[in-house]
Amino acid sequence: MENNNVMTPRRSLEIISEAIEQGRRDVERNAGTPMVTWGVLAFVTGCAVFTLWTLTDSSSWNLLWFAMCAVGWGVYAARRRRERAAGQPSSYVWRFVRWVWMVFGMLAVAVAFIGMLSYDVSVYGSHLPITATMILLLMLASAVTAYVMKDKTYGVFTGGNIILANFALMYPGPYEALCLALSAVTLLIVPGIMINRQAKKRD
């Protein structure tokens, strides 16, 4: 009886592997829909900003990004309340991935705010490249998710977005919004759909 209670190194590794796999399944079940939601919001907002900025030649339409954040956070908060009410458990891996995306969201808002301040030429010597920085932050959050999911396709999408970050630097103006909209498609919408499909196959 005593031997049955002894934790062998092999059994310890098995338990750790099972916990990691369970965490990956939790990510599959929970991450896809929020990614698609945020991706659609970002894509629609990016296309709207690009169109309105082009037609009016006014960069003030970028304020729509803040409205998008307000809508997105409202949808996310409502979803979290439903999860808590249902008593849905979450693994450490899923909490970690969720934390990474929350940090990305907070940094994105901070970058946008500081970026607007940097347009004051009396204080700042150059402008902060807001869009390119956003895409790089989005790539980092996506890279963490791709690693957790062990998804090579998602990893390729993530790395490929460096091209869009470069375009945002090369063509400042309305096309920056279009670059961010395309990033939302490749880093949020498409991977989110893929994750949801994997979750359905498991179920």
N, C-alpha and C positions, 0 to 999 in steps of 0.2 A: 504493500500500500504506500509505503514511504517513497518507493522509487517512482510511483506514478505522479507524485507531487513535485518531483525534481524537474526543474526547467533546464533542458539540455540546450546547447548552443544552436543546434539544428532547429529545435522547436521554437526558440526565440526568433530566429530568422523567418520562420514560417509565419509567426504571429505578426511580425513587422511587415512582411510582404502582403499578408492579408489585409492589414490596416491600410497600407498604401493603396492597394487595389480598391478597397472599399471607398477610400477618399476619392479616387479617380472616378468611380461610378457616381459618387455624390456630385462631382463637378459636371459630369455628363447630364445628370438629371436637373441640375439647378442653373448652370451657367448659360446654356444655349439661348433660352428665351430673353433674358436681360440683354445679352449681346445683340440679338436681332433687334430688340426694341430700341436700344441706344443707337445702333447702326442705322436704322431707318430714320430716326430723328436727326442724326448728324447728316445723313445723305440728303434728306429733304431740305434741311436748313442750309447746307452748303450750296445746293443748287439754287435755292431762293436768294441767298446772299450774292452768289455769282451773277444771277440774272438781274437783280435789282441794282447791284453795284455797276454793272455794265451799262444798264439803261440810264441811270441817273448820274453816273460818275461820282458817286458819294460813298465813302467808306463807312459812313455811319450805320449802314445796314448790318455791319458786323455785330451790332448790339443784339441782333436776333440770336446769336449764339448763347447769350445769357438767358434769353427767354427759353431756348431749348433746354438748357441746364435745369431751369426751374421746373419745366414739364417733366423731364427725365427723372429728377430726384423725387418729384411727387409720385410718379408711377412706381418708382423703386420702393419708396416708403410704404405705399399701399400694399405692395407685394410682400414686404417684410412683415407687415402686421398680420397678413393672412397666414404666413408661415408660422409665426409665433402662436397665433390662435389655434392652428392645427397641431401644435406641439411637434412640428417636424424637426427631427434631430439633424445635426450637421457635424461632419467629421472635421478634424483639424485641417486636412488638406483643403476642403472646401472653404473653411473660414479663412485660411491663408490666401487663397485665390481671390476671395471676396475682398479681403483687406487690401490686396495689391491694386485691385480696380478702384477701390475707394480712395486710395492714396493718389492714383492717377487722376481721378476726378478732381480732388482738391488741388493738386499741382496744376492741372489744366486751367482751373479758374484763376489761380494765383498768377500763372504765366500770362493769361489774357489781361488781367488787371494791371500787372507791372508793365506789360507790353504797351498798353495804352498810355501809361505815364511816361514811357520812354520816348514818346513823340514830342515831348517838351525839349526842344533843341537848346534851350537856355541852361538845362541841367545835364542832359545826356548827350554824349558825343555821337552815338549811333542808335538806331532803332533795334529793339529786340525782335528777331525773326519769329513772330508768334506762331505762325502756321507750321513752319519747319520744326520748331520745338515741340509743338503739339503732336506732330506725326511721330517724332522720335520717342516721346513719352508713351504714345499709344503702342509703338513697336515694342517697347520694353515690357509693358503690361501683357501684351499679346505673347511675347516670348516666354514669359513665366507660364502662361496658360498652355501654350503649345508643349512646353517641357513636361508639365504635369500630365497632359493628355497623351504624351508620347506620339504626337501627330506630326509627321514629317511634312505633310502638305501644308498644314498651318504654319509650320516653320518657314517654308519657302515663301508663303504669302508675306510673312512678317519681314523677312530679309529683303524681299522685293520692294517694299515700301520706301527704302532708302532713295529709290528713283524719284518717287513723288516728293519726298523731302527736298531733294535737289531741285526739282522743277519749281517748288514753292519759293526757293531762294533765287532761281534764275528769272522767274516771271512774277515779280511782286505786283499785287493788285488783285483784281477780281479772280484771276486764275488760281490764286492761293486757296480760295474757298472751294474751288472745283477739285483741287488736289486733296483737300481734307475730306471732301465728300467721297472721292474714290478710295481713300484710305479706310473710310468707314465701311465701304463695301467689302474690301479685301481682308480687313482685320476684325470686323464685327459681324456683318450680315452673313457672308458666306461661311465663315467658321462656326457661327452660331447655328446655322441650318445643319451643318455637318454634325455638330455635337448633338443636336436634337435627334437626328436620324440614328446616330449610334445608340442613344438612350432608348429609342423605340425598338431597335433590334434586340437590345438586351432584355427589354420587357416582354 
